Structure formats: C-alpha cells, structure tokens
Amino acid sequence: DEFIVFCRLLDTEPYIAVNSGFGDDHSAAQEVEYVNGPPDTPMGRRRAANGHREPYNVKWWGIGNEMYGKWQLGYMNLKHYTQKHNLFAKAMRKVDPSIKLIAVGSVGAWSEGMLKSCAEYMDHISEHFYCERDKESLTEYVSLARNNIRGKVTGHRDYRKRLKSLEGRDIRIAIDEWNYWYGPRHYFLKDALGIAAGLHEMIRNSDIVFMANYAQTVNVIGAIKTTKTAAAFDTTGLVLKLYRNHFGAVPVTVTGNTAPLDVVAAWTSD
C-alpha cells in the first residue's frame, strides 16, 4: 500500500516484481488479487481493511529478478525456470487478465530459451547491465553503456528473425536495471556523459526497447544522494532530470554526419 501511495505522490506508474525464487504461483496470484482484485475477493477484502477499498489497477508486473544468477535466492537452471515462469504467468493472469508481464531475461542462451518456451506467457522481457569501473579512455568509458545496450538490442533483433515462437508477437525489451557501478560513492561528469549516451542508444532503438529503469534511485549507485537532513542530485541524476524536463516523447530520425557529436531528437507529444 505504501509503495503505491508513494508512486501516486510522484505521479509515476508502479511496476511490481513477484518473488519467483522462493515464492510460488499461489502467492503471486494472491499478490495480484491484493493489488488489483475487487473488494469482495479474499485479498481485496484485506486491502480494503487496510484502508484502500478500490483496486489499485497496477498494470506492470515482473516475474522474478535475475533468476539466471546463482546469487539469487531460489536460482534454478533454465529448463526448470521456464516451467516455473509459465506457472506464475497462468496464475497471475487468471486473477487479472489485463496485467502486463515482464519475464527475466539475459541476452544469450537464457533470453533465447525464455523466448522459445515462454513467449505465450510474457508481454516483454527484461535485460540488466552495469558498467564496471576500469581504465578506459574517456571516449571508451562513455561508450560502455551505449555498447551494452547495443549488444542487447542486436541479440533481440536476431531472436525476432530466427525464433518461430516470436512470430506474430511484439515482445520488446525492458532494460529495467542499468547504470555505471560505483557502490555508495559519488559519480563524476564522465558518468553523466555515459548515461546520456545510453539514453541516446535506447531512443534510437525505441522500436524494440520498450521500457528502461535507471537503478538505483537513491544512495548506493543512486541518482540522488542523501544525508539525514538533505538530498541532492548526483551528476547522473542531473542528466536524467535534464532529459525528463526537456526531451520529447516522439523520436525523430537524425540524418547527416554529426560526428563526433552523439545527436538524437524527439518531438513533444503536442
């Protein structure tokens, strides 16, 4: 309840991930019912008792997080996880057929296997990446995010050409974790340039990149840094704020030789 109220205060759309590691399909379906079910359903009654009678009507739901990684609680191999994903999707859609489901992806064998076995049970597929610190030149460093995105996009365009399971389906990419990785420390101007270059690459490929979520928001690898009494944008946060306030929503093709500049353009919706 508090999370959704917070999203409403920020005028942003909730995106909830259910636990597909140690969780089960019944619990996931109950969570959907708590959030979106009418007040006369078992979980809807609980929501109403907590002070929120009307359904929240949350549209976007992720099934799991990075389940390809052995660091995840409940990790399992691809063959078994595809079966579990489909069980979750069926149970969640049975409660609310209108929800949109985002599956766990990682370009390569994992994403390809998910798309082969689970395409019917997803609307989009996630991809994550973090750019680690290294000794690259400034130009190479700024290109890290862009190159990661380009690799994901190239992989998924190839899947669309090869996989019969994708015929007639528009399963796009949700890059719902991406960033440069510094831990709790502050970012630098070169990181801001890298984030801008990453945004540009997603804009150029917005036909297949459906969603992107910078991670994290606050403090550790965050766009905002806080103390007990204050908060301020880090360099990456300033770039995100700049694009949020001044960039349009309808991409426009840019032609001509713009090198060495990285240029994109977009119309506003009006």
Helices and strands as residue ranges (DSSP letters): H 2-10, E 15-18, H 25-36, H 42-49, E 60-63, H 78-95, E 100-103, H 109-118, G 119-121, E 124-132, H 138-162, G 164-166, E 172-181, H 189-204, E 209-214, E 224-226, E 231-233, H 235-246, E 250-252, E 265-267
